[in-house]
């Protein structure tokens, strides 16, 4: 019983620090001259992708946005999994939506071919790690959206989670459920970016390099939205090879101010050095 006041004090301190961290992150988000870093499938260089250790590492590294993927189990529990099957990332096989959560928990996550002690996390577990500390970009990999929304409501993270999809019908369903949900549409052209801005009034629009130009970024930024571009692939390889100027020039050339990468810690360091991140 003597430990109870100390435990309560520790919990209150942790909650206070998280709230302060979120306030600072929101201030950064509100300044479009700053470039935000999004960590692809959490910080998975040394941890299984989309695992709780990868989430904790991303939060500890001060990453702004953690990208992850959600599916829903046979018994209605949202879990984190990118692929259509669990074959590549776990010791199991098959579609995760054909398993119950208990059945999925029999399998272990892998890093490459190395089996770890980690299990497939639930969305709720992941949001309890990020709450008040980082934004989450939730890539919708299921058509069972209501269990996902229920977890967002339960964890109190409505203002911290972006719903990402290029299916505007799915995004409209989420948007109509509650206007407080933050929508992040993926556009595939100037016209679809224009439509997305009109439909959702989003805070971020995801675009691709094949139409990354000043015309489309100007459209998005005039609507007070951020421009998301991916460093995945060639730009990330350039970063790893030490060709940082080449990589950053390509990524920042036309006004993107959110960058998703597999090298979040390195990118964050470079942006800070250039005064592009507080």
C-alpha positions in Angstrom: 0.0 0.0 0.0 2.9 2.4 0.7 3.9 2.2 -3.0 0.5 3.4 -4.2 1.2 7.2 -3.8 4.5 6.8 -5.5 3.0 4.8 -8.3 0.2 7.3 -8.8 2.8 10.2 -8.8 4.8 8.3 -11.5 1.7 7.8 -13.6 0.8 11.5 -13.3 4.3 12.6 -14.2 4.3 10.3 -17.2 1.0 11.6 -18.4 2.1 15.2 -17.9 5.3 14.6 -19.9 3.3 12.9 -22.7 0.9 15.9 -22.8 3.8 18.3 -23.0 5.4 16.3 -25.8 2.1 16.3 -27.8 1.7 20.0 -27.4 5.2 20.6 -28.8 4.5 18.2 -31.6 1.3 20.1 -32.5 3.2 23.4 -32.5 5.7 21.9 -34.9 2.9 20.5 -37.1 1.3 23.9 -37.3 4.5 25.4 -38.8 4.7 24.3 -42.5 8.3 25.4 -42.8 9.3 22.5 -40.6 9.5 19.0 -42.2 8.1 16.1 -40.2 9.6 12.6 -40.2 7.4 9.6 -40.6 8.9 6.2 -39.6 7.8 3.4 -42.0 6.4 0.5 -40.0 7.8 2.1 -36.8 11.6 1.9 -36.1 12.3 -1.5 -37.5 16.1 -1.4 -38.3 16.8 -3.3 -35.1 13.3 -4.6 -34.2 10.5 -6.5 -35.9 8.4 -4.2 -38.1 5.2 -3.1 -36.6 6.2 -4.4 -33.2 5.9 -2.8 -29.8 9.7 -2.5 -29.4 9.8 -0.8 -32.8 7.1 1.6 -31.6 8.8 2.4 -28.3 12.1 3.0 -30.2 10.4 5.4 -32.6 8.8 7.3 -29.7 12.1 7.4 -27.8 13.9 8.7 -30.9 11.5 11.7 -31.1 9.9 10.6 -34.4 6.9 12.8 -35.4 4.7 10.2 -37.1 4.8 6.4 -36.9 3.3 4.6 -39.9 1.7 1.2 -39.3 -0.9 -1.1 -40.9 -4.1 -2.5 -39.4 -6.1 -5.6 -40.0 -8.9 -7.1 -37.9 -8.8 -10.7 -36.5 -11.6 -13.2 -36.9 -12.8 -12.3 -33.4 -12.9 -8.5 -34.1 -9.5 -7.3 -32.7 -7.5 -4.8 -34.7 -3.9 -5.9 -35.0 -0.8 -4.6 -36.8 0.2 -6.4 -40.0 1.3 -5.0 -43.3 1.2 -8.0 -45.6 -1.8 -9.9 -46.9 -0.4 -12.9 -45.0 1.7 -13.4 -41.9 4.2 -15.6 -43.8 7.1 -13.1 -44.2 7.0 -11.5 -40.7 6.1 -14.3 -38.4 6.5 -18.0 -37.7 3.0 -18.6 -39.0 1.3 -18.7 -42.3 -2.0 -17.4 -43.8 -4.3 -14.4 -43.6 -4.3 -12.8 -40.2 -8.0 -12.1 -40.6 -8.7 -15.8 -40.6 -7.3 -16.2 -37.1 -8.5 -15.2 -33.7 -6.2 -13.0 -31.6 -5.4 -16.0 -29.3 -4.4 -18.1 -32.4 -2.2 -15.3 -33.7 -0.4 -15.0 -30.4 1.0 -18.5 -30.9 3.3 -17.1 -33.5 6.5 -15.0 -33.1 7.6 -12.0 -35.1 10.8 -12.2 -37.1 13.5 -9.8 -38.2 14.5 -11.2 -41.6 15.0 -14.9 -40.8 15.7 -14.4 -37.1 12.8 -15.4 -34.8 12.2 -13.1 -31.9 10.2 -13.4 -28.7 7.8 -10.7 -29.9 4.1 -11.3 -30.8 1.8 -9.5 -33.2 0.6 -6.5 -31.3 -2.9 -5.1 -31.1 -3.7 -1.6 -32.3 -4.7 -0.8 -28.8 -1.3 -1.8 -27.4 0.5 0.3 -30.0 -1.6 3.4 -29.4 -1.0 3.1 -25.6 2.7 3.4 -26.5 2.3 6.5 -28.8 -0.5 8.3 -27.0 0.6 11.9 -26.3 4.0 11.2 -27.8 3.7 10.8 -31.5 1.2 10.9 -34.4 0.2 7.6 -36.0 -0.4 7.1 -39.7 -2.8 4.1 -39.9 -2.7 2.4 -43.3 -6.1 0.7 -43.6 -5.6 -2.9 -44.7 -9.1 -4.1 -43.8 -12.8 -3.4 -44.7 -13.8 -4.0 -41.1 -13.4 -0.4 -40.0 -15.8 -0.1 -37.0 -13.5 -2.2 -34.6 -10.7 0.1 -35.6 -12.7 3.2 -34.8 -13.7 1.7 -31.5 -10.1 1.4 -30.5 -9.3 5.0 -31.4 -12.3 6.1 -29.3 -11.3 3.8 -26.4 -7.7 5.0 -26.3 -8.6 8.7 -26.7 -6.4 9.2 -29.7 -8.8 10.7 -32.2 -6.6 13.7 -32.6 -3.4 11.7 -32.9 -4.2 9.2 -35.6 -4.3 9.8 -39.4 -6.4 7.4 -41.5 -4.5 6.6 -44.7 -6.0 5.1 -47.9 -6.4 5.8 -51.6 -10.0 4.4 -51.3 -12.0 7.5 -51.0 -15.2 5.5 -50.2 -13.5 4.0 -47.1 -12.2 7.4 -46.1 -15.6 8.9 -46.5 -17.1 6.2 -44.3 -14.6 7.2 -41.6 -15.1 10.9 -42.1 -18.9 10.5 -41.9 -18.6 8.5 -38.6 -17.0 11.5 -36.9 -15.6 14.7 -38.4 -12.9 14.7 -35.7 -11.2 11.7 -37.3 -8.1 12.9 -39.2 -8.1 11.7 -42.9 -5.0 11.4 -44.9 -5.9 10.6 -48.6 -3.5 9.3 -51.1 -3.7 11.2 -54.4 -2.5 9.8 -57.7 -2.8 12.9 -59.8 -3.4 16.7 -59.5 -7.1 16.0 -60.1 -7.4 13.4 -57.4 -5.4 15.7 -55.0 -7.9 18.5 -55.8 -10.8 16.1 -55.2 -9.3 14.9 -51.9 -8.9 18.4 -50.6 -12.5 19.3 -51.4 -13.9 16.1 -50.0 -12.0 15.8 -46.7 -10.3 19.1 -46.0 -7.3 17.0 -44.8 -4.3 18.1 -42.8 -2.0 15.9 -45.0 -2.2 14.7 -48.6 0.0 11.8 -49.6 1.4 12.1 -53.1 3.9 10.1 -55.3 7.1 11.1 -57.1 5.6 10.7 -60.5 3.6 13.9 -60.1 5.6 15.6 -57.4 5.8 19.1 -58.8 5.2 22.7 -57.7 1.8 22.7 -59.2 0.4 20.0 -57.0 2.3 20.9 -53.9 1.2 24.5 -54.3 -2.4 23.4 -54.5 -2.1 21.3 -51.4 -0.2 24.0 -49.4 -2.6 26.7 -50.4 -5.3 24.7 -48.7 -3.2 24.7 -45.5 -2.4 20.9 -45.8 0.9 19.2 -45.5 2.5 17.4 -48.5 3.6 13.8 -47.8 6.3 12.1 -49.9 8.0 8.8 -49.5 11.8 8.4 -49.2 11.3 4.6 -49.4 13.6 3.1 -52.1 16.1 5.2 -53.9 16.2 8.3 -51.6 16.6 6.0 -48.5 19.4 4.1 -50.3 21.1 7.5 -51.0 20.8 8.4 -47.3 22.4 5.1 -46.2 25.2 5.6 -48.7 26.0 9.0 -47.3 24.7 10.9 -50.3 22.6 13.1 -48.0 22.6 16.3 -50.1 21.4 14.4 -53.2 18.7 12.6 -51.2 17.4 15.7 -49.4 17.5 17.8 -52.6 15.2 15.3 -54.3 12.9 15.0 -51.3 12.5 18.7 -50.6 12.7 20.1 -54.1 9.1 20.8 -54.6 7.8 21.6 -51.2 7.1 18.3 -49.4 7.0 18.8 -45.6 6.3 15.2 -44.4 8.8 12.5 -45.4 8.2 8.8 -44.8 11.5 6.8 -44.5 13.1 3.6 -43.3 15.9 5.8 -41.9 13.9 8.0 -39.5 16.7 8.7 -37.0 19.2 9.7 -39.7 16.7 11.9 -41.6 15.6 13.6 -38.4 19.2 14.4 -37.6 19.8 15.9 -41.0 16.7 18.0 -40.9 17.7 19.4 -37.5 21.1 20.3 -38.8 19.5 22.3 -41.6 17.1 24.1 -39.4 14.2 22.3 -40.9 13.1 20.6 -37.7 13.1 22.1 -34.2 
